[in-house]
């Protein structure tokens, strides 16, 4: 059975990472969460006071990019790879609402995108990879055999994200999470460099009313069609 590249793009909190992890585990493929990479850069920028709600020192962040080292390490207990920033596991720190509020601002910077896209393309040179993000099917792997574009209503996505954060013990309000979802949608779709758009050959999956099981089976059928073609 041939190995393929699977690119999963879409709006924030549509469950891209959950689906990608399921697929990678089922197929024995490598999984790469590009969102975690952008979150790690954002966390780095926050630590060094390069970015805040009302401030972005783009030049300082760009100058520091050579000193910023990202890699994933597989955690067998969790069943997926965790994000490491300069040798430190930051998987928990990058999943906060504070990072979510700033990540789209950092992801707009062309130099940041260029650095990460180069790393992502290197990771996928041997295929057998599932990668999710905002520009995987349009920029990172424009020739991917299977491209999925995931969407759901802002309210549905905000509720999912709110439930996830509360479950992790974070003190947030649904209103704040919904506002963050809509702000990220706007920034992601309006940035000049690699805006979030559906690739012409991507298959759209609206999972507003889908269970995770239904979604997984739908996409698994799409994968089967590609690997046996």
N, C-alpha and C positions, 0 to 999 in steps of 0.2 A: 504493500500500500504506500503510495507516494506521500511525502511530507509536504506540507503547505505552510504558508504564512497567513495567520488570521489577525486582521486589524479590526479592533473594536473602538469606535469613536462615539461621541454623544455628549449630551448635557451632563452637568454635575448631578450626582446623586441619582443616577438612573440604574445603578447596580452594575456598571461596567466591570469593575474589579471582581465582584462576586462571580459574575458569569465567566470572566476570563480565567479565574482560578479553577472553577469547576471544569471548564474545557481542558485546560492544561493538565490537570490531574487525571482526567478521564483518558486523554489522548497520549499522556506521557510526554507532553511538550514543555518547553521552557515558558514560564510566565514572567512578563515584565510590566510592572505598574508604573507607567511614565508619570502619572499624577503624583506619585510618591517622590519622584525625582524633582519635580517642580516645587513640591511642598518642602523638600529638604533644602533646596536653594533659598526658599523663602524663610525658613527657620534660621538658616545661616545669616541671612540679611537682617533678620530681627535681632539675633544675638549681638550683631555688630552695629546695631542702630542705623542701618542703611535704609530701613523701611519701617513705616508706621502708618496709622490711619491717614495722617496729613503730611507725610514726608516720604520722599524717595530719592536717595542719593544714588542715581543710576551709575554715575562715573566710578564711584568708590566700589560699587558692587562688581562692575565690569572688570576693574583693576584686580579684584580679589579672586576672580574666577580660576586662574591657574592654581591657586592654593586650595581649591575646593574639590574634594575627592569623594565620589559617590560609588557605592557598590551594594549589591544585594547578597544576603547570606540566607540560605535555606534553613528554616527552623522546623525540624521534623515533628516537634510537638504540636506546632500550629498547622503544619501542612502547607506552608507557603514561605516565600522569601521575604525577609525584613530589610528595611532601608537602613543603611549605615552612612553616616556623614563623617568624613575624616576619622574613620576607625571606630566611631561610637554609634551604637544602636539608637536611632531616633524615631523608631516606628510609632511609639506612643506620642511623643512630642509633636510630630507633624500632623496628627489627626485632630487637633483642637480647632474650635471655631475661630480663634484668633489667627491661626495660620490660614484657615479658609477665607477669612476676610481680606487677606493680603496676597494670596497666591496668584490671582489673575493679574494683579498689578505687576508682579515680578515676571510672570510668564509673557507679558507683552514685550519685554526687552529682547531685541533681536539677537544680541550677543549671547544671552542666556539660552535662547532657543537653539541657536547654532551649535553651541557646546553640547547640549543634551541630545539633539537630533543625531549628531555625529556618533555619540556613544550608543544610541538606540539602534542605529543602522548596523553598527559593528556587532551588536548583540544578536541581530537577526540574520547575519550573512549565511548561516547554514540552514535556514528555514526551521520547520518544526517548532514554531514559536507563536505564542498568543500575546499580543501587546494591546493595551488599552490606553486611551488618552483623548486628545482633542484633534490631533492632526496626523494620526497614524496612517489612515488610508489616503490622505491627500498629499502629505509631505514625506513622512518617514518611510512608508512602504507603498508608494503609488501603484506598484505592480503586484500587490498582495492578491493571492488567489481568492480569498474570501474577505469581504469588507462588510461589517455590520455597523449601522448607525442607530444608536439607542436614544429613545426619547420617552418622556412621560410628562404629565401636567406639572407645573411648578408647585402646586399645592401637594400633590402626591409625593414629589421628590423631597419637599421640605418636611413632610410628616415622617418619611423614612429616615431622613438625616437627623431630625429631632429625636426620634426614638433611639437611634444608634448612639447619639451623644449622651442622652439621659442614662442609657444602659451602662455607659462607661463611667457614669458618676459625674458628668459635667453639668454645671448649672447654667442652663440656657432656656430661652423662651421660644415657642413656635414662631412668634412674630419676627424675632431676630433671625432665626434660621431661614424663614421664607424670604425676608429682605436680602439676606446673603445669597440665596439661590438666584434670585432675580437680578441682583447686581452682577453676579458672576456670569450669568447668561448674556447680559448686555456687553460686558467687557470681552468675553470670549468670542462673541460673534461680530464685534466691531473693531477688534484690534487690526492694525495694518499688516503685521507679520503673522502669517498662518492662522487666519481666523477660523473659528469652528464652523465648518460647512460640511454638508453631506456630500461625499464623493459621488460622482455621476453613476458609478457602478456599484454603490453600496446598497445593501438591503436594509430598509428601515424597520425597526422593531419598536413599536409603542407598547411598553409593558405596564401602562397605567392600571390595567385590570387583569394582569397576568400574575400567576404564582411563579415562584422561582423554578419549580419543577416544570411547569408548562413552557416557560421561557427557555430553559436548558434543553428540553426535548426538541423544541422548534429549531434552535440553532444547531443542535447536534445533527439534525436531519440535513441542514444546509451544508455542514461540514462533510457529511457522508457523500452528498452529491458531488462535492468538489474532489475528494480524495479518490473516488472511484470513477471519475469521468475519464 
